[in-house]
Amino acid sequence: MTDSRKADFSTCTNDPAMAKRHAPVHDMVTEILTRIEPDGYASMLEDLRAEHNPQTAGEDRVLALLADTFWRIRGCFYLETEILRRGMEALPELPPDDAMAKVFLRELGRGGMLSKLSRYESWLSKEQSRCIRTMTLKSKNRKLAESRMADSLARTKPCTSVIQ
């Protein structure tokens, strides 16, 4: 999933209720990231691929999902700032600290955008942790298989002729 096209959140989860609940926030995060850092996702994915060196298509898919969650969590920070900034602009009569407090409390309570954004970010963090655990296990399993193969090769007698 790239940041340059609008992502359909229903492809990220099997739970239709979750997709419906988080889709507006997901779309806003996608839009703000596309505007602020248009090439950021691609470079993040390449950095992760260079760091983890995926060996299979499954590892590459988990790595792409990990990059997506990292990217969207970054977008949550941008969106939170944007929500607070716009809310403060709507209250020019208040001092900045008071305006920020008022906007924060209003948006966090009663199902405001910050409340929805917080739940979305929490879900992304869980997905991110799951991806990291999966990549760690795959890496450990690959190293274990490589060491077993090396042990097996070390125990066999070397071939001294073509015909044995």
C-alpha positions, 0 to 999 in steps of 0.5 A, spaced: 500 500 500 503 506 497 501 513 500 500 516 494 493 513 492 487 513 497 488 506 501 481 502 502 481 501 510 477 495 509 483 491 506 487 492 512 482 488 517 477 482 516 473 486 521 467 490 517 465 493 524 472 496 525 473 498 518 467 502 518 469 505 525 476 507 523 475 508 515 474 516 516 480 517 521 484 512 516 482 516 510 484 523 513 491 520 516 492 518 508 491 524 506 495 528 510 501 524 509 500 524 502 500 532 502 506 533 508 511 527 506 509 524 499 515 520 498 516 518 505 513 511 505 517 508 499 523 511 503 521 508 509 519 501 506 526 501 502 530 502 509 526 497 512 528 492 507 535 493 507 535 493 515 531 486 515 533 483 508 526 479 507 528 472 504 521 470 502 514 473 499 511 472 506 517 476 510 516 481 505 509 482 506 510 482 513 515 488 512 510 492 508 505 491 513 510 494 518 512 500 514 505 501 513 503 501 521 510 505 522 507 510 517 500 511 519 502 512 526 507 518 524 501 520 520 497 520 527 501 525 530 501 530 524 493 529 524 493 530 532 497 537 531 492 539 525 486 538 529 488 542 535 491 547 530 484 548 527 480 548 533 485 553 536 484 558 530 476 557 531 477 560 538 481 567 537 478 570 543 482 565 548 489 565 550 493 560 546 494 555 552 486 556 554 484 555 547 489 548 546 486 546 553 479 547 551 480 544 544 483 538 547 478 536 552 472 537 547 476 533 542 478 528 547 471 527 550 464 525 547 467 521 541 471 527 538 476 526 533 482 526 538 478 520 541 477 516 535 484 518 533 487 515 539 483 508 538 486 508 531 493 509 533 492 504 539 490 499 534 496 501 529 500 500 535 498 493 536 498 491 529 506 494 529 507 489 535 505 483 531 509 485 525 515 486 529 514 479 533 513 475 526 519 478 523 523 476 529 520 469 529 522 469 522 529 471 523 530 466 528 527 460 525 531 462 518 538 462 523 536 456 526 535 452 519 541 455 517 545 453 523 542 446 522 544 445 515 551 447 517 551 442 522 549 437 518 554 439 512 559 439 517 557 431 520 558 428 512 564 426 509 566 430 504 566 427 497 573 426 494 571 423 487 565 424 482 563 417 483 562 414 490 
